[in-house]
């Protein structure tokens, strides 16, 4: 039986144990993670926490709706054992009873075999994951020729790699170099800063930065390491960083140190064709996940939420 619960009435010990046993090794659904990136969330619980579906929500115009918070790529159903398509469909049906609007992203493989019901849109989204459970030499053998060529030219730029910068430094770099183009709200930076502090407190992040001269930060990345899965959570890159292929240099150095020590490097996307080609150049494989959306808000509010 699937039960609806607000987060304050969850048994967090059982809830987090269920999330931790999920086969995909994704951290996003942990109660501490959700509490860092969103103010309120509901949950659907199967039996005695055999499966859980956390559902962050907001209210606007008097209506409650489900959404994906900043800092989360996939937030679907987490379960101790694989779920059947019928069980996933039952969760979706129960979720629809709670709100008139939802814009959610399910986990890898969930809902891909379901036929969208009337009013529900289910679309595939791209994620790229690299197998690290092998030697660096084997990982490098899977690099595309163009990437290998770029890495061989690194010496001419005299790049230096560091591991002791703060995650906040990478967030500041992202904001200064990419933030204006992406037009992100102040809420994004507040949420990401809060999440980064939480992850650093739990010793779940590694920060790599690249300098192209004295005190000249040109690229940086934050990796979230959880149960053998490393997530490329946040990055920043200057114009010179792009010219010198600093991010390729950074990721390659990360792979040298972490191949055979971790299971996967999860690039978290992307739908951007250029970024997708960049991630694939490391030999990363496409791992689709699903975007679920429906809108049953009354007119004219339904038009405002499209």
GIKAVEN-V860901 format. One line per field, one symbol per residue. psi: psi as a letter, one per 40 degrees, with the letter a starting at -180 (. if undefined). A space follows every 10 residues. Layout:
psi: ???
This chain:
psi: hhihiideei gddddddddd ehdefhedei ddddddeidi iiihhhbgfd iighgiiihh feihiiihii ehdhgahhid iiiidddddd ddddddedie hhgihiiheh edeihhiheh hhiiihihhh hefiiddddd deiidddddd deeddeefih hieeiidddd dddddddedd defiiddddd dddddddddd defeihhhih heihfgheii ihhhhhfehh hgdiiihidd dddefddddd dddddddehe didihhefai ehdddddddd eeeiihgiii hhiihfiihe dddde.
